[in-house]
Amino acid sequence: MKLSALQLDHYFIQSQGFEMDPNFNPEEDIVHSTKSLDVNVIFDTFTQEDDGGNDVQACFLEVQHEAPDDINAPYLFHLRIVGYFSWLPNTKVENKNRVFRVNAPSMLYGMARDMIKTDTSKGPYSPVHLPSVSFLYLADELDEKADGDSITPTE
């Protein structure tokens, strides 16, 4: 086993909500559509004074589903996960910022998929399986943006 140079040091759920869609009609087919799914990513860097002044890179990942009237989906949900990341000592990675901006949201999204599936599996209808996504293309867009900017992946 080889450790990744980018380490997820700490993560937590900043906010989470789950409810039945009041417009859902159980007698109609359930529609799972990515057009009602929003995924947003925000990056930031700060210095952690109590840890020798080391820089910590933060990633905020938000997943939200609010079904429009034309989509018959049983669940509405939102989840915001925050992850704090660092690099292994003596890491020699070309373009660390680019690597961070692809891998950090990928790690958090995997957790979000599991949390949302777990929450929705406790309801009376089939659980929600979020689609697999790639954050690779975001690296190009993010090269032009500063920390704290929000990016929304598109289809």
N, C-alpha and C positions, 0 to 999 in steps of 0.2 A: 504494500500500500504506500502511496505517495501522497503527502498532504498537498492541498491546493495552496498556492501562494497567498490567495485572498481568503482570509478567515472571517467567518461570521462569529463575532464575539458574544453578542447579546441580541435578543430580539424580543418583542412584546407586542401584544395587541393593543393598539391605541383606542380603537372603537370597533364595535361589532353590533350588528342588528340583523334580525331574522323575523319575518312574519309571513303569514298567508296573504296572498293577493286577494283583496275583497272582490275583484272583478273576475276571478278565476271561475270557469264553468266546468265542473268535473264530468259533465256529460259530453263535452267536446274533446277532441284530441288535444293532448298537451303539446305545446310548441316550444321547442328550445331554439332560441335564435341568438346569434352573437350581436345582432344589431341593438339589442337592449342591454348588452353587457358593456360596462365602462371599466377600463383599467388605466389608472393614472400613476405616474412615477415622479417622485421629487427627490433630488439629490442634495446633500449638503455636506460640508466639512467643518469640523470645529476642533478646538484644542481641549483636551481633557487634562485639566490642571492637576488633579489628584493622581494622575498616572505618569508623572514626569513630563508633562507638557506634550505628550504625543498627540499627533493629529488622528482624529477618528473620522471615518467616512460614514455617513448615514444615508440610508435609502428608505424612503417612505413609499409603500405600495398600497394603493387603494383599489379595491374591486367592488363594483356596485352593479346591481341588477334591479331596474325598475321597468317592469313590462308595460309597454304602451297598450292602448285599448285593443289594438288589432292582434296582439299576441296573447294566447291563452296559456299562461305559465302559472303554476301554483304558488311559487315563492318569490318574495322580494327580499333582498339582502344587501348588506354592505359590510365591508371588512377593511380595516386599515391596520397594516402591520409595519412596524418600524424595526429596522435592523442596523446594528452598529458593526462596522467591519474594520479590520486592520490587515496589514501585510506581515507575513513572516519576516523575521530579521534577515537582513542581507538579500532580500528578494531582488532579483534582477529580471524585471519584466519590462519589455518595451511597451510604452504607452499604457501605463498602469490605469490612468483615468478611463480609457476606452474599455479595458478589461473589466474594471469595476462597474461601469455603467451597463454592461451586458450581463455579467454574472450575478451581481447583487440582486437585481429584480427577479432574475431567474430562480434564485434560491428561495426568495420570499414568495414568489408566485406558486412554487411547488407546495409550500406550506398552506397557502390560501386555498388551493384546490382541495387539499385534504380537509381543512377546517370546514369549508362550505359543503363538501360532500357529507361529512359527518353530521353537521347541523341539519341539513335537509333530509338526511336518511331517517331522522327521528319523527318526521311528519307523516301524514297519511298517504302521500304520493311518492312516486319514484324520486330518488335523490338526484341532485344536480351534479353533473360531471362537467366541470369547466373544460373548455378546449385547451389543448396544448398551444402555447404561443412562443414566438421567438422575439427576443429583445435585441437581436443582433443589428437589425436595421436602424434601431434607435441611436446606436453609437454615432452614426454619421450625422444625424440631426442634432445630437447632443454636443458634438464637437463645436457647434456654433453657439451653444447656450451656456449661460453661467450657472453655478450652483444655485439652488433654490428655485430654478425654473421648473415648471411642470411640463411633462410630456405625456400625451395620450396616444397609445398605440392605435393605429387604424387598420381596417381590413385591407 
